[in-house]
Amino acid sequence: MLYIMRHGKTDLNILHKLQGRTDIPLNDDGRKMAEEARELYKDVHFDVCYCSPLVRARETAEIFLKGRDIPIITDERLLEMCFGKYEGTANCFEIPDCPIKVMFLEPEKYTTPVEGAESFDELFARTGDFLENTAKPLVNEGKDVLIIGHGAMNSSIVCQVMGLPIEKFWSQGIENCKLMKLM
């Protein structure tokens, strides 16, 4: 089986700021969410956990899997999507003509990333490589694989596994510390 989870909440989540590759820890609520998820999903079997190297994902994995003998392996291909100069921006939906707003509201129209940002093609290429060369071979061997990552990164994996078009990129609404079974 393949499972995916988004990290717990951070202070930037609360402030409605784009995090992207900004490396910040969970806040107290995020840690509590990971602890509650540990209890809620304690009977779900995992052989291995892969997570983003960003601290909020690693911290979620460590709290969620505490007391279980499950290896946690960080992988650069699971980094969050880079939002370039817009990382740290609050309430991008309220900024007229903000290209990041287009990415969230009409992902099919986000064709040219903003300065320093990642395109959907780049995101799909690296997460697709992870799926094809790491996750799927393990699942095909009968292993239960957990991925702990981020909103956009997780959405790209969900789209690829479910065969969703880019217009449906955000359709699965991956909540913080909620486990989703993909395959």
Secondary structure as the mmCIF struct_conf table of DSSP 4:
data_model
#
loop_
_struct_conf.conf_type_id
_struct_conf.id
_struct_conf.beg_label_comp_id
_struct_conf.beg_label_asym_id
_struct_conf.beg_label_seq_id
_struct_conf.end_label_comp_id
_struct_conf.end_label_asym_id
_struct_conf.end_label_seq_id
STRN STRN1 LEU A 2 ARG A 6
HELX_LH_PP_P HELX_LH_PP_P1 HIS A 7 LYS A 9
HELX_RH_AL_P HELX_RH_AL_P1 ASP A 11 ILE A 14
TURN_TY1_P TURN_TY1_P1 LEU A 15 HIS A 16
STRN STRN2 LYS A 17 LYS A 17
TURN_TY1_P TURN_TY1_P2 GLY A 20 ARG A 21
HELX_RH_AL_P HELX_RH_AL_P2 ASP A 28 LEU A 40
TURN_TY1_P TURN_TY1_P3 TYR A 41 ASP A 43
BEND BEND1 VAL A 44 VAL A 44
BEND BEND2 ASP A 47 ASP A 47
STRN STRN3 VAL A 48 CYS A 51
BEND BEND3 PRO A 53 LEU A 54
HELX_RH_AL_P HELX_RH_AL_P3 VAL A 55 PHE A 64
TURN_TY1_P TURN_TY1_P4 LEU A 65 GLY A 67
BEND BEND4 ARG A 68 ARG A 68
STRN STRN4 ILE A 72 THR A 74
HELX_RH_3T_P HELX_RH_3T_P1 GLU A 76 LEU A 78
BEND BEND5 LEU A 79 LEU A 79
HELX_LH_PP_P HELX_LH_PP_P2 GLU A 80 CYS A 82
STRN STRN5 PHE A 83 PHE A 83
HELX_RH_3T_P HELX_RH_3T_P2 GLY A 84 TYR A 86
TURN_TY1_P TURN_TY1_P5 GLU A 87 GLY A 88
STRN STRN6 ALA A 90 ALA A 90
HELX_RH_3T_P HELX_RH_3T_P3 CYS A 92 GLU A 94
BEND BEND6 ILE A 95 ILE A 95
TURN_TY1_P TURN_TY1_P6 PRO A 96 ASP A 97
HELX_RH_AL_P HELX_RH_AL_P4 PRO A 99 LEU A 105
HELX_RH_3T_P HELX_RH_3T_P4 PRO A 107 LYS A 109
BEND BEND7 THR A 112 THR A 112
HELX_LH_PP_P HELX_LH_PP_P3 PRO A 113 VAL A 114
TURN_TY1_P TURN_TY1_P7 GLU A 115 GLY A 116
STRN STRN7 ALA A 117 ALA A 117
HELX_LH_PP_P HELX_LH_PP_P4 GLU A 118 SER A 119
HELX_RH_AL_P HELX_RH_AL_P5 PHE A 120 PHE A 130
HELX_RH_PI_P HELX_RH_PI_P1 LEU A 131 ALA A 135
HELX_RH_AL_P HELX_RH_AL_P6 LYS A 136 ASN A 140
TURN_TY1_P TURN_TY1_P8 GLU A 141 GLY A 142
STRN STRN8 VAL A 145 GLY A 149
HELX_RH_AL_P HELX_RH_AL_P7 GLY A 151 MET A 162
TURN_TY1_P TURN_TY1_P9 GLY A 163 GLY A 163
HELX_RH_3T_P HELX_RH_3T_P5 ILE A 166 LYS A 168
TURN_TY1_P TURN_TY1_P10 PHE A 169 GLN A 172
STRN STRN9 ASN A 176 ASN A 176
TURN_TY1_P TURN_TY1_P11 CYS A 177 CYS A 177
STRN STRN10 MET A 180 LYS A 181
#
